[in-house]
Amino acid sequence: MLPTLSLRFLVVAAFVTQLLARPTRLHPAWRDSNCTDPTVRVNWLTLTDDEKTAYFDAELCLLSLPSQSSIPGVVTRYDDLAGAHSMQADTGAGTDLWHKTGQFLAAHRYYMHTHEILLREECGYTGALPYWYELEDAGAFNESVTLTEFGGEGLEENDYVIVDGPFANLTRNLGPGATNTPHLLTRQMSLWNTTLANQTYFDKVNAQTTFALFQSTLNPTIHTAGHRGVGGDMENILTSPNDPVFFLHHTYLDWVWWKWQGDNETRIFDIEGAGYETQSEPATGWVETSAETNIWVYDIIPNITVRSLTCYPEAV
């Protein structure tokens, strides 16, 4: 049995007070250029209750720490992370740098790493970064054990607000969309969209022979399943990280990419033909995403190039 939210919150609050009294180190602990030092990622369901509690406590810690950025609307350190995403997503002005671009998967791989660094360096987390094995729950996210432990689905009678679990009645400061209006975390599930995570689509994605085809096939299927299937905050392209489930979803997508890379060594550095660095053509002309494309997370941790991000084996 996992501890109750009220008890865990008191423990986390005391831990946060201790953390604020000491400096933190934010740096990308990247592995060597030969891809021989893997970063561990694990299925959420393989964690023990104590390990799950440690993860929840670290996430609640980020939700309690004050912001360290100047991103509009942010209040907490977790908001800094969500804001780094919203500032580089599609506002409708054609300025998306992370989604409708060639570096979609690479940018989110580094974003998962940024989340991991904050959990470890600022909130003392020592466990592996978990993912939600959505293939197993395809077509029935409402019955998912993983999602249930994160509070389950929102119900119409509660305006789809999450009222159970560690993130019950959680106020979100960013969004909806380009606005910043404090609201409670919501999930409005679409079971049809959850079918996009099933074996047929999983196999279709992994059958692609080039990275360009892999990324373009994954985006409207497995990627869409997690966002539109869960719905609510998760469905908003700008502020979907408002929902802590976002990080389990994208760590899963990263695992799928790792699996595709690992099936063929020549794929580790394959990013050819993925697309352009920007959503809209700049005055200086289109620039294709390349190994030298820079990924920025609003200085939460240092920038990195796509070259470093293709070399990111994950042990599972």
C-alpha positions in Angstrom: 0.0 0.0 0.0 1.4 3.4 -1.0 1.4 6.1 1.7 -1.5 8.7 1.6 -1.0 12.0 -0.1 -1.2 14.0 3.1 1.5 12.0 4.8 3.8 12.0 1.8 3.3 15.7 1.3 4.5 16.4 4.9 7.6 14.2 4.3 8.3 15.9 0.9 7.8 19.4 2.4 10.4 18.7 5.1 12.8 17.3 2.5 12.4 20.3 0.3 13.3 22.6 3.2 16.6 20.7 3.5 17.3 20.8 -0.2 16.8 24.6 -0.3 19.6 25.0 2.2 22.2 23.4 -0.1 23.4 24.1 -3.6 22.4 21.9 -6.5 24.5 20.7 -9.5 22.7 20.8 -12.8 24.7 19.2 -15.6 24.0 16.6 -18.3 25.6 13.3 -17.1 25.9 12.0 -20.6 27.6 8.8 -21.6 30.7 8.2 -23.7 30.6 8.7 -27.5 30.7 4.9 -28.1 27.2 4.4 -26.5 28.6 1.9 -24.0 27.2 3.4 -20.7 23.5 3.0 -20.8 21.0 5.0 -18.9 18.4 2.8 -17.2 14.7 3.1 -18.0 12.2 0.7 -16.5 8.5 -0.3 -16.8 6.5 1.4 -14.0 4.9 -1.9 -13.2 8.3 -3.5 -12.3 8.9 -1.0 -9.5 8.2 -1.9 -5.9 5.8 0.1 -3.8 8.7 1.8 -2.0 10.3 2.7 -5.4 7.0 4.1 -6.6 6.7 6.2 -3.5 10.2 7.5 -3.9 9.3 8.6 -7.5 6.1 10.3 -6.4 7.9 12.1 -3.6 10.5 13.4 -5.9 7.9 14.7 -8.3 5.9 16.3 -5.5 9.2 17.9 -4.5 9.6 19.5 -7.9 6.0 20.7 -7.6 6.9 22.3 -4.2 10.2 24.0 -5.1 10.1 27.6 -6.3 10.7 28.6 -9.9 14.2 29.6 -11.0 13.3 30.8 -14.4 11.8 33.9 -16.0 9.3 32.0 -18.2 5.9 33.8 -18.0 3.4 32.2 -15.6 5.7 29.8 -13.8 5.5 29.4 -10.0 7.3 26.1 -9.2 10.4 24.3 -10.4 8.1 21.8 -12.1 6.6 24.8 -13.9 10.0 25.7 -15.2 10.2 22.3 -16.8 6.7 22.6 -18.3 7.4 26.1 -19.4 10.5 25.1 -21.3 8.2 22.9 -23.4 5.4 25.3 -23.9 7.7 28.1 -25.1 9.0 25.8 -27.9 5.7 24.3 -29.0 3.2 25.4 -31.6 1.3 28.5 -30.5 -0.3 28.9 -33.9 2.3 31.4 -35.0 4.5 28.8 -36.7 7.2 29.0 -34.1 7.3 25.3 -33.0 10.9 24.0 -32.4 10.1 20.7 -30.8 7.2 19.0 -32.5 6.7 19.9 -36.2 10.4 19.7 -36.8 13.1 17.1 -37.5 14.3 17.2 -33.9 11.0 16.1 -32.4 12.3 12.8 -30.9 15.8 14.2 -30.0 14.4 17.2 -28.3 12.0 15.1 -26.1 14.8 12.7 -25.4 16.8 15.5 -23.9 13.7 16.8 -22.2 13.3 13.5 -20.4 16.9 13.7 -19.3 16.3 17.2 -18.0 13.4 16.0 -15.9 15.7 13.2 -14.6 18.4 15.7 -13.7 16.0 17.8 -11.7 14.6 14.8 -9.9 18.0 13.6 -9.0 19.9 16.9 -8.3 17.2 18.9 -6.7 15.0 16.3 -5.1 17.3 13.4 -4.3 15.7 10.8 -6.5 18.0 7.7 -6.9 15.8 5.3 -8.8 15.5 4.6 -12.5 13.3 6.8 -14.8 10.1 4.8 -15.4 7.9 4.5 -18.5 4.3 3.5 -19.1 4.2 0.4 -21.2 1.2 1.7 -23.2 1.2 -1.3 -25.6 -0.1 -3.4 -22.8 -3.0 -1.0 -22.1 -3.9 -0.1 -25.7 -7.6 0.4 -26.2 -8.3 0.4 -22.5 -6.3 3.1 -20.7 -9.3 3.4 -18.3 -8.2 -0.1 -17.0 -4.5 0.7 -16.8 -2.8 -0.1 -13.5 -0.1 2.5 -14.3 -2.6 5.3 -15.0 -4.7 4.3 -12.0 -1.7 4.7 -9.7 -1.3 8.2 -11.1 -4.8 9.1 -10.3 -6.7 7.4 -13.1 -9.1 9.2 -15.5 -11.2 12.3 -14.8 -15.0 11.9 -14.6 -17.6 14.2 -16.1 -19.3 14.8 -12.8 -16.0 16.2 -11.5 -15.3 18.3 -14.6 -12.7 15.7 -15.5 -10.5 16.9 -12.6 -8.2 14.2 -11.1 -9.4 13.7 -7.5 -7.5 10.6 -6.6 -3.8 9.6 -6.2 -0.7 11.6 -5.5 -1.7 14.4 -7.8 -5.3 14.8 -6.7 -6.7 18.4 -7.1 -3.3 19.5 -8.4 -3.3 23.2 -9.4 -1.6 23.8 -12.8 -0.2 27.3 -13.4 0.4 27.1 -17.1 -2.2 26.8 -19.8 -4.7 25.9 -21.0 -2.9 26.5 -24.2 -1.2 29.9 -24.7 -3.0 31.3 -21.7 -1.8 31.0 -18.1 -4.9 30.5 -16.0 -4.5 28.4 -12.8 -6.7 25.3 -13.1 -6.9 21.8 -11.7 -5.2 18.9 -13.5 -7.7 17.2 -15.8 -7.9 14.0 -17.9 -10.7 13.5 -20.4 -10.1 10.1 -21.9 -10.7 9.0 -25.5 -10.7 5.2 -25.7 -10.6 5.3 -29.5 -7.4 7.2 -29.5 -5.8 4.7 -27.0 -6.1 2.0 -29.7 -3.4 3.9 -31.6 -0.9 2.3 -29.1 -1.9 -1.2 -30.1 0.3 -4.0 -31.5 -0.6 -3.2 -35.1 0.7 0.4 -34.9 3.6 -0.7 -32.7 4.7 -3.1 -35.4 4.1 -0.6 -38.2 6.3 2.0 -36.5 9.1 -0.5 -35.9 8.9 -1.8 -39.4 10.2 1.5 -40.9 13.6 1.3 -42.4 14.7 5.0 -42.0 14.6 7.4 -39.1 12.5 9.8 -41.2 9.8 7.2 -41.8 10.1 6.0 -38.2 9.5 9.4 -36.7 6.7 10.3 -39.1 4.9 7.0 -38.5 5.3 7.2 -34.7 3.9 10.7 -34.4 0.3 10.2 -35.5 0.0 6.8 -33.9 1.8 5.9 -30.6 2.6 9.5 -29.8 -1.0 10.6 -30.4 -2.3 7.7 -28.3 -0.8 8.9 -25.1 -1.8 12.5 -25.5 -5.3 12.3 -27.0 -6.0 9.0 -25.3 -5.5 10.5 -21.8 -6.9 13.8 -22.8 -7.4 16.9 -20.7 -4.1 18.6 -20.0 -2.2 15.9 -21.8 -4.0 16.8 -25.1 -2.7 20.4 -25.1 0.4 20.5 -27.2 1.9 23.5 -25.3 1.3 22.5 -21.7 0.9 18.7 -21.8 3.8 18.3 -19.3 1.3 19.8 -16.7 0.3 16.1 -16.3 3.1 14.1 -14.6 2.0 11.1 -16.8 3.5 13.1 -19.7 7.0 12.0 -18.6 6.0 8.3 -18.5 4.5 8.6 -21.9 7.5 10.3 -23.5 10.0 8.0 -21.8 8.0 5.2 -23.4 8.3 6.8 -26.8 12.0 7.2 -26.2 12.2 3.5 -25.3 10.4 2.7 -28.6 13.0 4.8 -30.4 15.8 3.0 -28.5 14.3 -0.3 -29.5 14.3 0.7 -33.2 17.8 2.0 -33.0 19.0 -1.2 -31.2 17.6 -3.5 -33.8 20.3 -2.2 -36.3 23.5 -0.5 -35.2 23.5 1.7 -38.3 20.4 3.4 -37.0 22.0 4.8 -33.8 23.1 8.0 -35.7 20.4 7.9 -38.4 18.6 11.3 -38.5 18.8 11.9 -42.2 15.7 13.4 -43.8 13.9 13.9 -40.5 12.8 17.5 -41.4 13.8 21.1 -40.6 14.9 22.9 -37.5 11.9 25.2 -37.6 8.2 24.9 -38.2 8.2 27.8 -40.6 10.8 28.9 -43.1 13.0 31.6 -41.7 14.1 34.6 -43.7 17.5 33.0 -44.3 15.9 29.8 -45.7 15.2 26.3 -44.4 17.8 24.5 -42.4 17.6 20.7 -42.2 17.8 19.1 -38.8 21.4 17.7 -38.5 23.8 16.3 -36.0 24.7 19.9 -35.1 21.2 21.1 -34.4 21.1 22.6 -31.0 18.6 21.6 -28.3 17.8 24.2 -25.7 15.8 23.7 -22.5 15.8 27.3 -21.3 19.1 26.9 -19.4 17.7 24.4 -16.9 20.7 22.4 -18.0 23.2 23.2 -20.7 22.4 22.9 -24.4 23.3 19.8 -26.4 23.4 18.8 -30.0 21.4 16.2 -31.7 24.6 14.2 -32.4 24.9 13.5 -28.7 21.2 12.6 -28.4 21.2 9.9 -31.0 23.7 8.0 -28.9 21.5 7.2 -25.9 21.1 3.5 -25.3 18.6 2.7 -22.5 18.7 -0.5 -20.6 15.3 -2.0 -19.7 
